[in-house]
Amino acid sequence: MALGGRIRNCRQNAGMSQEYLAELLGVSRQAVTKWEADRSAPNTENLFKLAEIFGTTVDMLLDSDESAKQSAEQNYFLYKTEEEKKKADKGRKTKKYIGIALAVALIFGCIIGSIIYIRNLPVDYDAGACGGGYAAFVFDKYSEELTKKYYNGMTDASDISSVKAVSGTQKAQWEDQTLFLQFDIQYKHSTQGVVTQRVRFIGQRTWFDTYDWSGAIVEGDQE
């Protein structure tokens, strides 16, 4: 009996339809029909799957065709070798990707750690790097922004025609990450005339020479 007949007998003895067998193998019903009619033959992988499904051996399916047996065994060995090679390649790629991911995570961690370290540095770090005159440096950088903050917080801002920070009046003190900046602000009031006030701002260091400022605190009027 040819291979096709043995496949048909095994299928019928197992109570399977061609459609069900095709589904188990992941092939079309027409492929199973052609196998059973000996118009084509299953490849090595499907031959071993058939033997497993029917609970038999490839030898039994091939019967006395010794050359077919040897060819099937050789092809199956090549197939398994290729599968093992693919698995090994996949394993190497996986290790490579894991290595890359760990490297990226390490770099990212270093960056985050550096950012946290820099953000937590005291004001002394920036003041020391400035080489003196840090109060003047901060005043020049933030006086316009802080003057606007002061003006926006005034209840009678509509009566103010002009407002400016007075250069040379600035003083600064700091502790850890907190900087206290004082300077005079001068404005022209519609009824009070020219008014000069001493104001103080509290800044929290967030980056190199960068501060998050609170609102203005009026220290007093200046003559």
C-alpha positions as CSV (number, residue, x, y, z in Angstrom):
1,M,0.0,0.0,0.0
2,A,1.3,3.4,-0.9
3,L,1.8,6.3,1.5
4,G,-1.5,7.9,0.6
5,G,-3.5,4.8,1.4
6,R,-1.9,4.4,4.8
7,I,-2.6,8.0,5.6
8,R,-6.3,7.5,4.6
9,N,-6.6,4.3,6.6
10,C,-5.0,5.9,9.7
11,R,-7.3,8.9,9.4
12,Q,-10.4,6.7,9.0
13,N,-9.4,4.4,11.9
14,A,-9.0,7.5,14.1
15,G,-12.5,8.6,13.1
16,M,-11.2,11.9,11.6
17,S,-12.5,13.8,8.6
18,Q,-10.1,15.3,6.1
19,E,-11.1,18.8,7.3
20,Y,-10.3,18.0,10.9
21,L,-6.9,16.4,10.0
22,A,-6.1,19.4,7.9
23,E,-7.0,21.7,10.8
24,L,-4.6,19.8,13.1
25,L,-1.8,20.0,10.6
26,G,-2.5,23.7,9.6
27,V,-2.9,22.8,6.0
28,S,-5.8,22.9,3.5
29,R,-8.3,20.0,3.1
30,Q,-7.3,19.8,-0.5
31,A,-3.7,19.1,0.6
32,V,-4.9,16.1,2.6
33,T,-7.0,14.9,-0.4
34,K,-3.9,15.0,-2.6
35,W,-1.8,13.1,-0.1
36,E,-4.4,10.3,0.2
37,A,-4.7,10.1,-3.6
38,D,-0.9,10.0,-3.9
39,R,-1.0,13.1,-6.1
40,S,1.5,14.8,-3.7
41,A,3.2,13.8,-0.5
42,P,3.5,15.6,2.9
43,N,6.8,17.3,3.6
44,T,9.1,16.0,6.4
45,E,7.6,18.2,9.1
46,N,4.0,17.2,8.2
47,L,5.0,13.5,8.0
48,F,6.3,13.5,11.5
49,K,3.2,15.4,12.7
50,L,1.0,12.8,11.0
51,A,2.8,10.0,12.8
52,E,2.3,11.8,16.1
53,I,-1.4,12.5,15.5
54,F,-2.0,8.9,14.5
55,G,0.0,7.5,17.4
56,T,2.3,5.6,15.1
57,T,5.8,6.0,13.5
58,V,7.1,7.5,10.3
59,D,8.5,4.0,9.5
60,M,5.0,2.5,9.6
61,L,3.6,5.3,7.4
62,L,6.4,4.8,4.9
63,D,6.3,1.0,5.3
64,S,8.9,-0.9,3.3
65,D,10.1,2.1,1.3
66,E,13.6,2.1,2.9
67,S,14.9,4.9,0.7
68,A,11.9,7.1,1.6
69,K,12.5,6.4,5.3
70,Q,16.1,7.4,5.0
71,S,15.2,10.5,3.1
72,A,12.6,11.5,5.6
73,E,14.9,10.9,8.5
74,Q,17.6,12.9,6.8
75,N,15.2,15.8,6.0
76,Y,13.9,15.8,9.5
77,F,17.4,16.0,10.9
78,L,18.1,18.9,8.7
79,Y,14.8,20.5,9.7
80,K,15.5,20.1,13.4
81,T,19.1,21.4,12.9
82,E,17.7,24.5,11.2
83,E,15.1,25.0,13.9
84,E,17.8,24.8,16.6
85,K,19.9,27.3,14.7
86,K,16.9,29.7,14.5
87,K,16.3,29.3,18.2
88,A,20.0,29.9,18.9
89,D,20.0,33.0,16.7
90,K,16.8,34.2,18.4
91,G,18.5,33.7,21.8
92,R,21.5,35.7,20.7
93,K,19.3,38.5,19.4
94,T,17.3,38.5,22.6
95,K,20.5,38.7,24.7
96,K,21.7,41.5,22.4
97,Y,18.4,43.5,22.9
98,I,18.5,42.9,26.6
99,G,22.1,44.2,26.7
100,I,21.1,47.3,24.7
101,A,18.1,47.8,27.0
102,L,20.3,47.5,30.1
103,A,22.8,50.0,28.6
104,V,20.1,52.4,27.8
105,A,18.6,52.0,31.3
106,L,22.0,52.6,32.8
107,I,22.6,55.7,30.7
108,F,19.1,57.0,31.5
109,G,19.6,56.3,35.2
110,C,22.9,58.2,35.1
111,I,21.1,61.1,33.5
112,I,18.3,61.1,36.0
113,G,20.8,60.8,38.8
114,S,22.8,63.7,37.5
115,I,19.6,65.8,37.2
116,I,18.6,65.0,40.7
117,Y,22.1,65.7,42.0
118,I,22.3,69.1,40.2
119,R,18.9,70.1,41.3
120,N,19.8,69.3,45.0
121,L,23.0,71.3,44.9
122,P,23.1,74.3,47.3
123,V,23.1,77.9,46.1
124,D,26.8,78.0,47.3
125,Y,27.6,75.9,44.2
126,D,26.3,78.5,41.8
127,A,27.6,81.5,43.8
128,G,31.1,80.0,44.0
129,A,31.1,79.3,40.3
130,C,30.1,82.9,39.6
131,G,33.3,84.1,41.3
132,G,31.7,86.9,43.4
133,G,29.0,89.4,42.9
134,Y,26.3,86.8,42.8
135,A,23.6,89.2,44.1
136,A,24.3,91.5,41.1
137,F,24.2,88.5,38.8
138,V,20.9,87.2,40.0
139,F,19.5,90.7,40.1
140,D,20.5,91.3,36.4
141,K,18.9,88.0,35.4
142,Y,15.6,88.2,37.4
143,S,14.9,91.9,38.2
144,E,12.6,92.4,35.2
145,E,10.7,89.2,35.9
146,L,10.4,89.9,39.6
147,T,9.3,93.5,39.1
148,K,6.5,92.2,36.9
149,K,5.6,89.8,39.6
150,Y,5.5,92.6,42.1
151,Y,3.4,94.8,39.8
152,N,0.9,92.1,39.0
153,G,0.3,91.5,42.7
154,M,-0.5,95.2,43.5
155,T,-4.1,96.0,44.3
156,D,-3.9,99.5,42.8
157,A,-1.9,98.5,39.7
158,S,-4.3,100.6,37.6
159,D,-3.0,103.7,39.4
160,I,0.7,102.9,38.5
161,S,2.1,104.5,35.4
162,S,5.7,103.1,35.6
163,V,7.6,100.7,37.7
164,K,11.2,99.7,37.7
165,A,13.9,97.8,39.8
166,V,16.6,100.1,41.2
167,S,20.0,98.7,40.2
168,G,22.7,98.8,42.9
169,T,20.3,98.3,45.8
170,Q,20.3,94.5,45.6
171,K,21.4,92.3,48.4
172,A,21.3,88.5,48.6
173,Q,21.6,85.9,51.2
174,W,21.2,82.1,50.8
175,E,21.0,78.9,52.8
176,D,21.1,75.5,51.2
177,Q,18.8,75.8,48.1
178,T,17.0,78.9,49.2
179,L,18.1,82.4,48.1
180,F,16.7,85.6,49.6
181,L,17.0,88.6,47.2
182,Q,16.3,92.1,48.3
183,F,16.2,95.3,46.2
184,D,14.3,98.6,45.8
185,I,11.4,98.9,43.4
186,Q,10.3,102.4,42.3
187,Y,7.0,103.3,40.8
188,K,5.0,106.4,39.9
189,H,1.5,106.5,41.5
190,S,-1.3,108.7,40.3
191,T,-1.9,110.1,43.7
192,Q,1.1,109.2,45.8
193,G,3.7,110.4,43.3
194,V,7.0,108.5,43.1
195,V,7.2,105.7,45.6
196,T,10.2,103.5,46.4
197,Q,9.7,100.3,48.3
198,R,12.1,97.7,49.6
199,V,11.0,94.2,48.6
200,R,12.2,90.7,49.1
201,F,11.8,87.6,47.0
202,I,12.5,84.0,48.1
203,G,13.8,81.7,45.4
204,Q,14.2,77.9,45.4
205,R,17.1,76.7,43.3
206,T,15.9,74.3,40.5
207,W,18.9,74.2,38.1
208,F,22.1,76.1,37.3
209,D,21.4,79.7,38.4
210,T,17.7,79.0,38.0
211,Y,15.1,79.8,40.7
212,D,11.4,79.3,41.3
213,W,10.4,82.6,43.0
214,S,7.6,83.2,45.6
215,G,5.6,86.5,45.6
216,A,7.1,89.8,46.7
217,I,7.3,90.6,50.4
218,V,7.3,94.4,51.0
219,E,10.1,95.2,53.6
220,G,9.1,98.9,53.8
221,D,8.9,102.3,52.1
222,Q,12.2,104.1,51.3
223,E,12.6,107.8,51.5
